Amino acid sequence: MNKRSQSRSAARLAAVQALYQHEMEATPVAKLIHEFHQHRIGATIEDAEYAGADVEFFDDIVKGTLARSEEIDAAIITRLASGWSMERLDRTMKAILRAGAYELIARGDVPVGAVVSEYVDVAKAFFDAREAGFANGLLDAIGKDMRKNS
């Protein structure tokens, strides 16, 4: 994996963590972004070194996901199985799906396969294969729908 790919992967993981924190604590966006810039991205916390991330890419995912939350949630909800709602999803999974859906909707410069693969990898860091498969199927469906005319 080249350095740009690694820094984008790190940005995606950090963005999922930031979106999770926002959902848990309602941290204002500017404060959230600042906190991640100063204390998380590229930092060493409890002997764990956080990879350097593409900061502009991180900012875009976090700000874009939050700014377009209604559109993103609607895209996710329409693809959930009958009887499922956003409220039933684990908060970490919601953050993964929202960030991935944002990229699929707004970042036409990133191929669908790359977006889906990256967020499935993030899901695998938190969940077992079943949940990672769920993220794969949902994000793939959003990608196909959102990019069919592009």
PyRosetta script that sets phi, psi and omega in degrees:
from pyrosetta import init, pose_from_sequence

init()
pose = pose_from_sequence("MNKRSQSRSAARLAAVQALYQHEMEATPVAKLIHEFHQHRIGATIEDAEYAGADVEFFDDIVKGTLARSEEIDAAIITRLASGWSMERLDRTMKAILRAGAYELIARGDVPVGAVVSEYVDVAKAFFDAREAGFANGLLDAIGKDMRKNS")
pose.set_psi(1, 130.3)
pose.set_omega(1, -179.3)
pose.set_phi(2, -77.2)
pose.set_psi(2, 168.7)
pose.set_omega(2, -174.6)
pose.set_phi(3, -60.5)
pose.set_psi(3, -39.4)
pose.set_omega(3, 179.5)
pose.set_phi(4, -64.2)
pose.set_psi(4, -43.4)
pose.set_omega(4, 178.5)
pose.set_phi(5, -62.9)
pose.set_psi(5, -41.7)
pose.set_omega(5, 178.7)
pose.set_phi(6, -63.2)
pose.set_psi(6, -42.7)
pose.set_omega(6, -178.1)
pose.set_phi(7, -70.0)
pose.set_psi(7, -30.7)
pose.set_omega(7, 175.8)
pose.set_phi(8, -72.9)
pose.set_psi(8, -38.7)
pose.set_omega(8, 176.6)
pose.set_phi(9, -61.4)
pose.set_psi(9, -43.8)
pose.set_omega(9, 178.0)
pose.set_phi(10, -63.4)
pose.set_psi(10, -38.3)
pose.set_omega(10, 178.2)
pose.set_phi(11, -63.8)
pose.set_psi(11, -40.1)
pose.set_omega(11, 179.5)
pose.set_phi(12, -64.6)
pose.set_psi(12, -45.8)
pose.set_omega(12, 179.2)
pose.set_phi(13, -62.2)
pose.set_psi(13, -44.9)
pose.set_omega(13, 178.5)
pose.set_phi(14, -62.8)
pose.set_psi(14, -38.8)
pose.set_omega(14, 179.4)
pose.set_phi(15, -63.9)
pose.set_psi(15, -41.7)
pose.set_omega(15, 177.4)
pose.set_phi(16, -61.7)
pose.set_psi(16, -42.7)
pose.set_omega(16, 178.6)
pose.set_phi(17, -63.7)
pose.set_psi(17, -41.2)
pose.set_omega(17, 179.2)
pose.set_phi(18, -65.7)
pose.set_psi(18, -42.4)
pose.set_omega(18, 179.6)
pose.set_phi(19, -65.6)
pose.set_psi(19, -37.4)
pose.set_omega(19, 175.8)
pose.set_phi(20, -62.3)
pose.set_psi(20, -47.2)
pose.set_omega(20, 179.5)
pose.set_phi(21, -60.9)
pose.set_psi(21, -41.2)
pose.set_omega(21, 179.0)
pose.set_phi(22, -61.0)
pose.set_psi(22, -43.1)
pose.set_omega(22, 179.7)
pose.set_phi(23, -65.6)
pose.set_psi(23, -39.6)
pose.set_omega(23, -177.2)
pose.set_phi(24, -73.6)
pose.set_psi(24, -41.1)
pose.set_omega(24, -170.3)
pose.set_phi(25, -118.1)
pose.set_psi(25, -2.6)
pose.set_omega(25, -177.1)
pose.set_phi(26, 53.6)
pose.set_psi(26, 37.6)
pose.set_omega(26, 178.4)
pose.set_phi(27, -61.7)
pose.set_psi(27, 128.3)
pose.set_omega(27, 177.4)
pose.set_phi(28, -56.2)
pose.set_psi(28, 144.1)
pose.set_omega(28, -173.0)
pose.set_phi(29, -55.8)
pose.set_psi(29, -48.1)
pose.set_omega(29, -177.6)
pose.set_phi(30, -61.0)
pose.set_psi(30, -41.8)
pose.set_omega(30, 179.1)
pose.set_phi(31, -66.8)
pose.set_psi(31, -41.2)
pose.set_omega(31, 179.7)
pose.set_phi(32, -61.1)
pose.set_psi(32, -49.2)
pose.set_omega(32, 179.7)
pose.set_phi(33, -60.4)
pose.set_psi(33, -46.9)
pose.set_omega(33, -179.4)
pose.set_phi(34, -59.6)
pose.set_psi(34, -45.9)
pose.set_omega(34, -179.3)
pose.set_phi(35, -59.2)
pose.set_psi(35, -44.2)
pose.set_omega(35, 179.6)
pose.set_phi(36, -68.0)
pose.set_psi(36, -39.5)
pose.set_omega(36, 177.7)
pose.set_phi(37, -61.7)
pose.set_psi(37, -44.0)
pose.set_omega(37, -173.2)
pose.set_phi(38, -81.8)
pose.set_psi(38, -34.6)
pose.set_omega(38, -167.4)
pose.set_phi(39, -124.0)
pose.set_psi(39, -9.5)
pose.set_omega(39, -175.1)
pose.set_phi(40, -118.9)
pose.set_psi(40, -56.1)
pose.set_omega(40, -174.3)
pose.set_phi(41, -66.4)
pose.set_psi(41, 118.7)
pose.set_omega(41, 179.2)
pose.set_phi(42, 76.1)
pose.set_psi(42, 7.3)
pose.set_omega(42, -177.0)
pose.set_phi(43, -92.0)
pose.set_psi(43, 167.9)
pose.set_omega(43, 171.9)
pose.set_phi(44, -114.2)
pose.set_psi(44, 119.2)
pose.set_omega(44, -178.2)
pose.set_phi(45, -125.4)
pose.set_psi(45, 123.0)
pose.set_omega(45, -179.5)
pose.set_phi(46, 48.7)
pose.set_psi(46, 49.8)
pose.set_omega(46, 178.6)
pose.set_phi(47, 66.3)
pose.set_psi(47, 4.3)
pose.set_omega(47, 175.0)
pose.set_phi(48, -99.7)
pose.set_psi(48, 124.1)
pose.set_omega(48, -179.6)
pose.set_phi(49, -92.2)
pose.set_psi(49, 122.6)
pose.set_omega(49, 178.2)
pose.set_phi(50, -85.6)
pose.set_psi(50, 132.7)
pose.set_omega(50, -176.9)
pose.set_phi(51, -64.8)
pose.set_psi(51, 150.6)
pose.set_omega(51, 173.1)
pose.set_phi(52, -66.1)
pose.set_psi(52, 136.3)
pose.set_omega(52, -176.2)
pose.set_phi(53, -118.3)
pose.set_psi(53, 155.7)
pose.set_omega(53, 172.6)
pose.set_phi(54, -70.6)
pose.set_psi(54, 99.3)
pose.set_omega(54, -171.4)
pose.set_phi(55, -63.7)
pose.set_psi(55, -40.9)
pose.set_omega(55, 178.6)
pose.set_phi(56, -63.4)
pose.set_psi(56, -39.4)
pose.set_omega(56, 178.6)
pose.set_phi(57, -65.9)
pose.set_psi(57, -44.7)
pose.set_omega(57, 175.7)
pose.set_phi(58, -55.6)
pose.set_psi(58, -50.5)
pose.set_omega(58, -179.1)
pose.set_phi(59, -57.8)
pose.set_psi(59, -44.4)
pose.set_omega(59, -178.5)
pose.set_phi(60, -62.4)
pose.set_psi(60, -45.0)
pose.set_omega(60, -179.0)
pose.set_phi(61, -62.9)
pose.set_psi(61, -48.3)
pose.set_omega(61, -177.0)
pose.set_phi(62, -65.7)
pose.set_psi(62, -53.3)
pose.set_omega(62, -178.0)
pose.set_phi(63, -63.8)
pose.set_psi(63, -43.3)
pose.set_omega(63, -178.7)
pose.set_phi(64, -65.4)
pose.set_psi(64, -42.4)
pose.set_omega(64, 179.4)
pose.set_phi(65, -62.3)
pose.set_psi(65, -44.4)
pose.set_omega(65, -179.2)
pose.set_phi(66, -70.6)
pose.set_psi(66, -37.7)
pose.set_omega(66, -179.7)
pose.set_phi(67, -67.9)
pose.set_psi(67, -31.6)
pose.set_omega(67, -176.2)
pose.set_phi(68, -110.5)
pose.set_psi(68, 28.8)
pose.set_omega(68, -172.7)
pose.set_phi(69, -58.7)
pose.set_psi(69, -38.6)
pose.set_omega(69, -179.4)
pose.set_phi(70, -65.6)
pose.set_psi(70, -45.7)
pose.set_omega(70, 178.8)
pose.set_phi(71, -62.3)
pose.set_psi(71, -43.1)
pose.set_omega(71, -178.7)
pose.set_phi(72, -66.3)
pose.set_psi(72, -48.0)
pose.set_omega(72, 179.4)
pose.set_phi(73, -61.6)
pose.set_psi(73, -37.9)
pose.set_omega(73, 178.1)
pose.set_phi(74, -63.0)
pose.set_psi(74, -40.6)
pose.set_omega(74, 178.9)
pose.set_phi(75, -63.9)
pose.set_psi(75, -37.1)
pose.set_omega(75, 179.5)
pose.set_phi(76, -72.8)
pose.set_psi(76, -48.0)
pose.set_omega(76, -176.1)
pose.set_phi(77, -58.3)
pose.set_psi(77, -40.8)
pose.set_omega(77, -178.2)
pose.set_phi(78, -65.1)
pose.set_psi(78, -16.8)
pose.set_omega(78, -178.4)
pose.set_phi(79, -105.9)
pose.set_psi(79, 1.7)
pose.set_omega(79, 177.1)
pose.set_phi(80, -79.9)
pose.set_psi(80, 149.7)
pose.set_omega(80, 178.2)
pose.set_phi(81, -63.4)
pose.set_psi(81, 155.2)
pose.set_omega(81, 178.2)
pose.set_phi(82, -54.1)
pose.set_psi(82, 134.6)
pose.set_omega(82, 179.5)
pose.set_phi(83, 90.6)
pose.set_psi(83, -7.6)
pose.set_omega(83, 178.6)
pose.set_phi(84, -99.6)
pose.set_psi(84, 147.5)
pose.set_omega(84, 178.4)
pose.set_phi(85, -138.2)
pose.set_psi(85, 169.4)
pose.set_omega(85, 177.5)
pose.set_phi(86, -59.8)
pose.set_psi(86, -35.5)
pose.set_omega(86, -177.7)
pose.set_phi(87, -64.1)
pose.set_psi(87, -27.7)
pose.set_omega(87, -179.2)
pose.set_phi(88, -79.2)
pose.set_psi(88, -17.7)
pose.set_omega(88, -178.4)
pose.set_phi(89, -77.2)
pose.set_psi(89, 143.0)
pose.set_omega(89, 172.9)
pose.set_phi(90, -58.9)
pose.set_psi(90, 143.2)
pose.set_omega(90, -176.0)
pose.set_phi(91, -62.7)
pose.set_psi(91, -35.2)
pose.set_omega(91, 177.1)
pose.set_phi(92, -65.7)
pose.set_psi(92, -43.0)
pose.set_omega(92, 178.7)
pose.set_phi(93, -63.3)
pose.set_psi(93, -40.4)
pose.set_omega(93, 176.9)
pose.set_phi(94, -57.9)
pose.set_psi(94, -44.6)
pose.set_omega(94, -179.3)
pose.set_phi(95, -63.2)
pose.set_psi(95, -41.3)
pose.set_omega(95, 178.3)
pose.set_phi(96, -62.8)
pose.set_psi(96, -49.4)
pose.set_omega(96, -178.0)
pose.set_phi(97, -64.9)
pose.set_psi(97, -40.1)
pose.set_omega(97, -179.5)
pose.set_phi(98, -65.7)
pose.set_psi(98, -46.1)
pose.set_omega(98, 179.9)
pose.set_phi(99, -63.5)
pose.set_psi(99, -44.0)
pose.set_omega(99, 178.6)
pose.set_phi(100, -63.3)
pose.set_psi(100, -44.4)
pose.set_omega(100, 179.2)
pose.set_phi(101, -63.0)
pose.set_psi(101, -39.3)
pose.set_omega(101, 177.1)
pose.set_phi(102, -57.5)
pose.set_psi(102, -48.8)
pose.set_omega(102, -179.8)
pose.set_phi(103, -60.9)
pose.set_psi(103, -40.9)
pose.set_omega(103, -179.0)
pose.set_phi(104, -66.4)
pose.set_psi(104, -34.1)
pose.set_omega(104, -178.8)
pose.set_phi(105, -81.1)
pose.set_psi(105, -43.8)
pose.set_omega(105, -167.8)
pose.set_phi(106, -109.1)
pose.set_psi(106, -16.0)
pose.set_omega(106, -174.6)
pose.set_phi(107, -113.0)
pose.set_psi(107, 71.5)
pose.set_omega(107, 179.2)
pose.set_phi(108, -61.3)
pose.set_psi(108, -14.2)
pose.set_omega(108, 178.6)
pose.set_phi(109, -77.0)
pose.set_psi(109, -11.6)
pose.set_omega(109, -179.8)
pose.set_phi(110, -107.7)
pose.set_psi(110, 122.7)
pose.set_omega(110, -178.6)
pose.set_phi(111, -60.2)
pose.set_psi(111, 145.4)
pose.set_omega(111, -179.7)
pose.set_phi(112, -52.8)
pose.set_psi(112, -48.1)
pose.set_omega(112, -177.9)
pose.set_phi(113, -58.8)
pose.set_psi(113, -38.7)
pose.set_omega(113, 179.6)
pose.set_phi(114, -67.1)
pose.set_psi(114, -43.9)
pose.set_omega(114, 179.7)
pose.set_phi(115, -61.7)
pose.set_psi(115, -50.8)
pose.set_omega(115, -177.7)
pose.set_phi(116, -60.6)
pose.set_psi(116, -47.9)
pose.set_omega(116, -179.1)
pose.set_phi(117, -59.2)
pose.set_psi(117, -44.5)
pose.set_omega(117, -179.0)
pose.set_phi(118, -63.0)
pose.set_psi(118, -44.7)
pose.set_omega(118, -178.0)
pose.set_phi(119, -76.0)
pose.set_psi(119, -26.2)
pose.set_omega(119, 171.7)
pose.set_phi(120, -65.7)
pose.set_psi(120, -39.8)
pose.set_omega(120, 176.1)
pose.set_phi(121, -62.2)
pose.set_psi(121, -41.0)
pose.set_omega(121, 176.6)
pose.set_phi(122, -62.8)
pose.set_psi(122, -43.9)
pose.set_omega(122, 179.4)
pose.set_phi(123, -60.0)
pose.set_psi(123, -38.9)
pose.set_omega(123, 179.8)
pose.set_phi(124, -64.4)
pose.set_psi(124, -25.1)
pose.set_omega(124, 178.3)
pose.set_phi(125, -71.7)
pose.set_psi(125, -21.6)
pose.set_omega(125, -176.1)
pose.set_phi(126, -114.8)
pose.set_psi(126, -23.1)
pose.set_omega(126, -171.2)
pose.set_phi(127, -132.1)
pose.set_psi(127, 172.5)
pose.set_omega(127, 176.1)
pose.set_phi(128, -85.0)
pose.set_psi(128, -177.8)
pose.set_omega(128, -173.7)
pose.set_phi(129, -60.9)
pose.set_psi(129, -34.1)
pose.set_omega(129, -178.5)
pose.set_phi(130, -62.4)
pose.set_psi(130, -48.1)
pose.set_omega(130, 179.7)
pose.set_phi(131, -68.0)
pose.set_psi(131, -37.4)
pose.set_omega(131, 176.9)
pose.set_phi(132, -62.6)
pose.set_psi(132, -37.9)
pose.set_omega(132, 176.6)
pose.set_phi(133, -65.0)
pose.set_psi(133, -37.9)
pose.set_omega(133, 175.8)
pose.set_phi(134, -60.2)
pose.set_psi(134, -48.0)
pose.set_omega(134, 178.5)
pose.set_phi(135, -60.7)
pose.set_psi(135, -41.8)
pose.set_omega(135, 179.2)
pose.set_phi(136, -58.6)
pose.set_psi(136, -50.9)
pose.set_omega(136, -177.8)
pose.set_phi(137, -63.5)
pose.set_psi(137, -43.9)
pose.set_omega(137, -178.0)
pose.set_phi(138, -67.3)
pose.set_psi(138, -47.0)
pose.set_omega(138, -179.3)
pose.set_phi(139, -67.7)
pose.set_psi(139, -36.3)
pose.set_omega(139, 177.1)
pose.set_phi(140, -61.9)
pose.set_psi(140, -42.8)
pose.set_omega(140, 179.0)
pose.set_phi(141, -64.0)
pose.set_psi(141, -42.8)
pose.set_omega(141, 177.7)
pose.set_phi(142, -62.7)
pose.set_psi(142, -44.8)
pose.set_omega(142, -180.0)
pose.set_phi(143, -59.1)
pose.set_psi(143, -45.3)
pose.set_omega(143, -179.8)
pose.set_phi(144, -63.2)
pose.set_psi(144, -42.3)
pose.set_omega(144, -180.0)
pose.set_phi(145, -69.1)
pose.set_psi(145, -44.3)
pose.set_omega(145, -175.0)
pose.set_phi(146, -73.1)
pose.set_psi(146, -28.7)
pose.set_omega(146, -174.1)
pose.set_phi(147, -107.0)
pose.set_psi(147, 7.0)
pose.set_omega(147, -175.4)
pose.set_phi(148, -63.4)
pose.set_psi(148, -24.9)
pose.set_omega(148, -179.6)
pose.set_phi(149, -100.8)
pose.set_psi(149, 4.0)
pose.set_omega(149, -177.4)
pose.set_phi(150, -105.6)
pose.dump_pdb("model.pdb")
